[in-house]
Amino acid sequence: MTKTKNTILWILAIVLMLMTATYQRMTGPTYPITGTVSLGSEEISYKLPRSTNSEGSEVIEIETGSNSITGEFNYKRYKSHDEWTKVILKPENGVLRAAIPHQPPAGKVEYNIYLTNGSDNVPLSGETVIIRFKGVVPPYFLVPHVIAMFLAMALSLRALIEIVVKGPAAYKIGLYSAILLAIGGIIFGPIVQKYAFGAYWTGWPFGHDLTDNKTIFSLIIWIIALWRYRKNPKANWWIVVAAMVQLAIYLIPHSVLGSEIDHTKLPQP
């Protein structure tokens, strides 16, 4: 394989990885909800967070540009027997501010916000928004985790491409992908999870955290695929299976079925 062709294939793998990562992030339950609503003659843009590592209340700011527009902020803890709390939002120089009370790691709050100019009343979202609080993860754990997971995906795609073009390096590339997946997902992953949500592992057999489960499942498939390919290089379809499984898993939105506190199962005060 020529150096130019090899470079092009690596660029292709990286572009596919970035596209996959972007799709996963934007379709996940922690990606902010954004949009614009019309209230009278005003067009108001908003951004409603669904994840935060704030050590205090999470403050939402809505720029209305008018002191005649007020709002109503309703919230309660998610998965709880709480009654809804209603807060009237008053403008400050054309800005409405809603403060979501701080929660412990993995605690969630569901909320909605309505705007009114006295005659019209519009919601900022068609459904209740759920925000999850998490702890602050030190960058010396978070950065290696993120880099390793992204590189593992890029190498997995590159191994798949290597099989397609009948190149000689599929096993080596796949091995590096599995190693990075283990480093990012099995070594740094639980550490990040502990800082963010208070537990090292919440997947099987201790829980149903989909992020934990899909990581270990993908790694097991890679180990099997590399073992079978090592024994019989003609069985290159094993590499294809492992790469496709990892791709399918990465397409599952991040944080689906993630850690959360169920207040209905805790002792009530």
C-alpha positions as CSV (number, residue, x, y, z in Angstrom):
1,M,0.0,0.0,0.0
2,T,1.4,3.4,-1.0
3,K,2.0,6.1,1.6
4,T,-0.5,8.4,-0.1
5,K,-3.3,5.7,-0.1
6,N,-2.6,4.9,3.5
7,T,-2.8,8.6,4.5
8,I,-6.2,8.9,2.7
9,L,-7.5,5.9,4.4
10,W,-6.5,7.2,7.8
11,I,-8.1,10.6,7.0
12,L,-11.3,8.7,6.0
13,A,-11.3,6.8,9.3
14,I,-10.9,9.9,11.3
15,V,-13.6,11.8,9.5
16,L,-16.0,8.8,10.0
17,M,-15.1,8.8,13.7
18,L,-15.8,12.5,14.1
19,M,-19.2,12.1,12.3
20,T,-20.1,9.2,14.6
21,A,-19.0,11.1,17.7
22,T,-21.0,14.1,16.7
23,Y,-24.1,12.1,16.0
24,Q,-23.8,10.3,19.3
25,R,-23.4,13.5,21.2
26,M,-26.2,15.5,19.5
27,T,-28.7,12.7,19.8
28,G,-28.0,11.9,23.5
29,P,-30.2,12.8,26.4
30,T,-27.7,15.3,27.9
31,Y,-27.4,17.5,24.8
32,P,-29.0,20.9,25.4
33,I,-32.3,21.7,23.8
34,T,-32.2,24.9,21.8
35,G,-34.7,26.7,19.7
36,T,-36.7,29.9,19.1
37,V,-40.2,30.9,20.1
38,S,-42.4,33.8,19.0
39,L,-44.1,35.9,21.7
40,G,-46.0,38.8,20.2
41,S,-43.5,40.6,18.0
42,E,-40.5,39.2,19.8
43,E,-38.4,36.2,18.6
44,I,-36.7,34.7,21.6
45,S,-33.9,32.2,21.5
46,Y,-33.3,29.7,24.3
47,K,-30.9,27.0,25.4
48,L,-32.1,24.5,28.0
49,P,-29.4,22.4,29.6
50,R,-29.8,18.7,30.3
51,S,-26.5,18.1,32.0
52,T,-24.3,20.1,34.4
53,N,-21.4,19.8,36.7
54,S,-22.2,23.0,38.5
55,E,-21.3,23.0,42.2
56,G,-24.2,25.2,42.9
57,S,-27.6,25.9,41.2
58,E,-27.6,25.7,37.4
59,V,-28.8,29.1,36.2
60,I,-30.6,29.4,32.9
61,E,-30.6,32.8,31.3
62,I,-33.2,33.8,28.7
63,E,-32.6,37.1,26.8
64,T,-36.0,38.5,25.9
65,G,-34.9,42.0,25.2
66,S,-38.0,43.3,26.9
67,N,-38.9,44.1,30.5
68,S,-42.5,43.4,29.7
69,I,-41.9,39.7,29.3
70,T,-42.1,37.6,32.4
71,G,-41.9,33.8,32.9
72,E,-42.9,30.9,35.0
73,F,-40.4,28.2,36.1
74,N,-41.7,24.8,37.3
75,Y,-39.5,22.1,38.6
76,K,-39.3,19.0,40.8
77,R,-36.8,16.2,41.4
78,Y,-37.0,13.5,38.7
79,K,-38.3,10.1,39.9
80,S,-39.7,11.5,43.1
81,H,-43.0,12.1,44.9
82,D,-42.3,15.8,45.0
83,E,-44.9,18.4,44.2
84,W,-44.1,20.9,41.4
85,T,-42.5,24.1,42.6
86,K,-43.5,27.2,40.7
87,V,-41.2,30.3,40.5
88,I,-42.2,33.5,38.8
89,L,-39.4,34.9,36.7
90,K,-39.0,38.7,36.7
91,P,-37.0,40.5,34.0
92,E,-33.7,42.1,34.8
93,N,-32.6,44.4,32.0
94,G,-34.4,42.2,29.5
95,V,-33.1,38.9,30.9
96,L,-35.0,36.2,32.8
97,R,-33.1,33.8,35.1
98,A,-34.2,30.5,36.4
99,A,-32.1,28.6,39.0
100,I,-32.3,24.8,39.0
101,P,-31.5,23.7,42.6
102,H,-28.2,21.8,42.9
103,Q,-28.5,18.0,43.2
104,P,-26.0,15.3,44.3
105,P,-24.2,13.4,41.5
106,A,-26.6,11.4,39.3
107,G,-29.5,13.5,40.8
108,K,-32.0,14.8,38.2
109,V,-34.5,17.6,38.0
110,E,-37.3,17.9,35.5
111,Y,-38.5,21.4,34.6
112,N,-40.3,23.6,32.2
113,I,-40.4,27.3,31.5
114,Y,-43.2,29.4,30.2
115,L,-43.0,33.0,28.9
116,T,-45.7,35.5,28.8
117,N,-46.2,39.1,27.8
118,G,-49.5,39.4,29.6
119,S,-51.7,38.3,26.7
120,D,-49.8,35.4,25.2
121,N,-48.2,32.4,27.0
122,V,-45.7,30.1,25.3
123,P,-43.6,27.2,26.6
124,L,-39.9,27.0,25.7
125,S,-40.1,23.3,25.1
126,G,-42.9,21.0,24.0
127,E,-42.1,18.6,26.7
128,T,-40.6,18.6,30.2
129,V,-36.8,18.9,30.2
130,I,-34.7,16.6,32.5
131,I,-31.3,17.8,33.6
132,R,-28.7,15.5,35.3
133,F,-26.2,16.8,37.8
134,K,-22.7,15.3,37.9
135,G,-19.5,15.8,39.8
136,V,-16.5,17.5,38.5
137,V,-14.0,15.1,36.8
138,P,-10.3,16.1,37.0
139,P,-9.0,16.7,33.5
140,Y,-6.0,14.4,34.1
141,F,-8.6,11.5,34.2
142,L,-11.2,12.9,31.8
143,V,-8.9,13.9,28.9
144,P,-7.1,10.5,28.6
145,H,-10.5,8.8,28.8
146,V,-12.0,10.9,25.9
147,I,-8.9,10.7,23.7
148,A,-8.6,6.9,24.2
149,M,-12.2,6.3,23.4
150,F,-12.1,8.5,20.2
151,L,-8.9,6.9,19.0
152,A,-10.3,3.4,19.7
153,M,-13.2,4.2,17.4
154,A,-11.0,5.7,14.7
155,L,-8.7,2.6,14.8
156,S,-11.7,0.3,14.7
157,L,-13.0,2.0,11.6
158,R,-9.5,1.9,10.1
159,A,-9.3,-1.8,10.7
160,L,-12.6,-2.3,8.9
161,I,-11.3,-0.2,6.0
162,E,-8.1,-2.3,6.0
163,I,-10.2,-5.4,5.5
164,V,-12.2,-3.8,2.7
165,V,-9.1,-2.8,0.8
166,K,-7.4,-6.1,1.6
167,G,-4.5,-4.5,3.4
168,P,-2.1,-6.5,5.6
169,A,-2.4,-4.5,8.9
170,A,-6.0,-5.3,10.0
171,Y,-4.9,-7.4,13.0
172,K,-2.4,-4.8,14.3
173,I,-4.8,-1.9,13.9
174,G,-7.6,-3.9,15.5
175,L,-5.3,-4.9,18.4
176,Y,-4.4,-1.2,19.1
177,S,-8.1,-0.4,18.9
178,A,-8.9,-3.0,21.6
179,I,-6.1,-1.8,23.8
180,L,-7.3,1.8,23.6
181,L,-10.8,0.7,24.3
182,A,-9.6,-1.1,27.4
183,I,-7.6,1.9,28.6
184,G,-10.3,4.4,27.9
185,G,-13.4,2.4,28.9
186,I,-12.2,-0.1,31.5
187,I,-9.4,1.8,33.2
188,F,-10.2,5.5,32.9
189,G,-14.0,5.0,32.4
190,P,-14.8,3.7,36.0
191,I,-12.6,6.5,37.4
192,V,-14.5,9.1,35.5
193,Q,-17.7,7.5,36.5
194,K,-16.7,7.6,40.2
195,Y,-16.0,11.3,40.1
196,A,-19.1,12.1,38.0
197,F,-21.7,9.9,39.6
198,G,-20.3,8.4,42.7
199,A,-19.8,4.8,41.5
200,Y,-17.0,3.0,39.6
201,W,-19.3,0.6,37.7
202,T,-23.1,0.7,37.3
203,G,-23.4,-1.7,34.4
204,W,-24.0,-5.5,34.5
205,P,-24.2,-7.2,37.0
206,F,-24.7,-4.2,39.4
207,G,-27.0,-2.1,37.2
208,H,-28.3,-1.3,33.7
209,D,-26.0,1.6,32.8
210,L,-25.8,1.2,29.0
211,T,-22.5,3.1,28.6
212,D,-20.8,0.5,30.9
213,N,-22.5,-2.5,29.3
214,K,-21.8,-1.5,25.7
215,T,-18.1,-0.8,26.5
216,I,-17.4,-4.2,28.0
217,F,-19.5,-5.9,25.3
218,S,-17.5,-4.3,22.5
219,L,-14.2,-5.2,24.2
220,I,-15.2,-8.8,24.6
221,I,-16.2,-9.0,20.9
222,W,-12.8,-7.5,19.9
223,I,-10.9,-10.0,22.1
224,I,-12.8,-12.9,20.5
225,A,-12.3,-11.4,17.0
226,L,-8.5,-10.9,17.5
227,W,-8.1,-14.4,18.9
228,R,-10.0,-16.0,16.0
229,Y,-8.2,-13.9,13.4
230,R,-4.8,-14.8,15.0
231,K,-5.6,-18.5,14.7
232,N,-6.9,-18.2,11.1
233,P,-6.0,-15.0,9.1
234,K,-8.5,-16.0,6.4
235,A,-11.3,-15.5,8.9
236,N,-11.1,-11.7,8.5
237,W,-14.8,-11.4,8.9
238,W,-14.2,-11.5,12.6
239,I,-12.5,-8.1,12.3
240,V,-15.5,-6.9,10.3
241,V,-17.9,-8.1,13.0
242,A,-15.9,-6.5,15.8
243,A,-15.6,-3.2,14.0
244,M,-19.3,-3.1,13.0
245,V,-20.4,-4.0,16.6
246,Q,-18.2,-1.1,17.9
247,L,-19.7,1.3,15.3
248,A,-23.2,0.2,16.1
249,I,-22.5,0.7,19.8
250,Y,-21.0,4.2,19.3
251,L,-24.1,5.2,17.4
252,I,-26.2,4.6,20.5
253,P,-26.7,8.0,22.0
254,H,-24.3,8.7,24.9
255,S,-25.6,8.5,28.5
256,V,-28.8,6.5,27.6
257,L,-29.9,4.6,30.6
258,G,-27.1,6.3,32.6
259,S,-26.7,6.7,36.3
260,E,-29.6,8.4,38.1
261,I,-31.1,8.6,41.6
262,D,-34.5,7.2,42.0
263,H,-35.9,9.1,45.0
264,T,-39.1,7.0,45.0
265,K,-37.0,4.0,46.2
266,L,-35.1,5.9,48.9
267,P,-36.3,6.5,52.5
268,Q,-38.6,9.4,52.6
269,P,-38.0,12.2,55.1
